[in-house]
Amino acid sequence: MSTFKPSCTNPAAILMLQGTASDVGKSVVTTALCRIFKQDGYRPAPFKSQNMALNSYVTEDGKEIGRAQGVQAEACGIEATTDMNPILIKPVKDMHSQIVVHGVPYAYMSASDYRKDFLPQAKHTVMDALNRLRDTYDIVLMEGAGSPAEINLKDRDIVNMNLAGWADAPVLLVSDIDRGGVFASLVGTIELLEPHEVQRIRGFIINKFRGDLSLLQPGLDWLEERTGIPVLGVLPYLPDIRIEAEDSVVLDKMPKRSVKDKELDIAVIRYPRISNFTDTDALAAEPDVSVRYVTETGQLGVPDVIILPGTKDTIGDLLELRERGLEDDIREAMKTGRTQLVGICGGYQMLGTALFDPDAVESGLPQQADGLGWLSLSTTFLKEKQTVRVQGILSSHCPLLLSTAPDSGSASKPVIEGYEIHMGVTEHVTEPHVSIDRTLDSTNMKTLFQIQRGEGNTFDEGWGTTDGKVWGTYLHGVFDNDRFRRSWLDGLRQAKGLKPLDSTFTVREAKEREFDRVAEVVRAHLDMEQIYRILGMNS
């Protein structure tokens, strides 16, 4: 840890990280700096004025923000609030999105209407949130989006250089050397900015470097001479960063085939509007589990588990799943009797017999669709969104196939914690609303969990077949519950004739270790003393 001890300022010092493109590592570097400043004895907070993401995070008061800012708040050791991401854009269809303002759905808008009607009034929302953070914390780390050199968007920008100007924030520019063209990206970005914008850039950070730094040094020297801006560090490529991602672009790097040395094969269906895919991160971290993403027919095979994850467009993604032939692949896998089928949120809705959207809540037009027909459930989409943290236990007749091995921990039922983000209400139906190929026995189902929403009453949540082979829940984060996750996985192992592993790791401790690991690497390769000086915090 650095011995550099800068002084604190009031209101909070601010620093903005922008990037030469999307997915250059801004969020991870911001997260690492959040943890470094916390380690150095300060109270940092993250801020992203406008985030476009389908991975959400529910705050303690039941509001919805981008997942990256929620995770960054965890790295800071503080509770996330909507001030950290006052505007969230959730794409629904091409060119149309749900706009969430301070954690509450505001409107569905086209891209052109958003720019024309919403952005001109957004400055006050953004700056009020930022100022509240600056009045509360010591350092606010502002994260940009995409690139500040997107010429067609600059006139109404609220997330890059315009915001830096409003806040009078110094900027660090991050670029990804692994994708190639790092010098062109940095110099090209500088060339496309206005002189007053260039003056805000106080340093470069080159990310994801794999090679010999001595071979890169001549290029770094040239870059500093050409631009007059110092390179504050070259960060090494870290292949296995386990910090939750906000953008499904990271899934392009995920395997589509099972890892052969793993004993459990879990296949996740990746549809176009997949959301909160971080629900499976804890599964992927287990030593005996391979998690892979399936997009096309022929990739599925016969895995141990098929997971239908969340989606921002349930009916649209269900139709896309059918169009790609994946519904037939799922049925073929289930015929073997060796596969379990699990749905989370939108995937849970798909497992039912029918979906109704009479008010065009998700789809833009009133419509309905046949579900996959694995559970006797019907879902209707309502205008009001449910966003809440929940806690509970397994129901008394929970049908899930859990381990029969003695539990090394408490003899009580595993505690279940999670969060809900959905606009659908799902009900058990004794007579399916639509005709489907699969014969359903509506009595052949049991509820999964007994939960509380906040301080309210206890509710039954989730349904599954009595044989435990098909089940679904609205609870995001269900696999982050350590005892439940491991008992469920060990139940799968026992069904295959394998011995259970019992406990392996806890999500909370693993997350903390990962924050510290990434912070250690970033601290070792960045000029932190110079960064503190840029913040205006002197030793």
Secondary structure, 3 states (H helix, E strand, C coil): CCCCCCCCCCCCEEEEEEECCCCCCHHHHHHHHHHHHHHCCCCEEEECCEEECCCEEECCCCCEEEHHHHHHHHHHCCCCCHHHCCEEEEEEECCEEEEEECCEEEEEEEHHHHHHHHHHHHHHHHHHHHHHHHHHCCEEEEECCCCCCCHHHHHHCCCCHHHHHHHCCCEEEEEECCCCCHHHHHHHHHHHCCHHHHCCEEEEEEEEECCCHHHHHHHHHHHHHHHCCCEEEEEECCCCCCCCCCCHHHHHHCCCCCCCCCCEEEEEECCCCEECHHHHHHHHCCCCEEEEEECCCCCCCCCCEEEECEECCHHHHHHHHHHCCHHHHHHHHHHCCCCEEEEECHHHHHCCCEEEECCCCCCCCCEEEECCCCCCEEEEEEEEEEEEEEEEEECCCCCCCCCCCCCCCCCCCCEEEEEEEEEEEEEECCCCCCCCCCCCCCCCEEEEEEEEECCCCEEEEEEEECCCCEEEECCECHHHCHHHHHHHHHHHHHHCCCCCCCCCCCHHHHHHHHHHHHHHHHHHHECHHHHHHHCCCCC
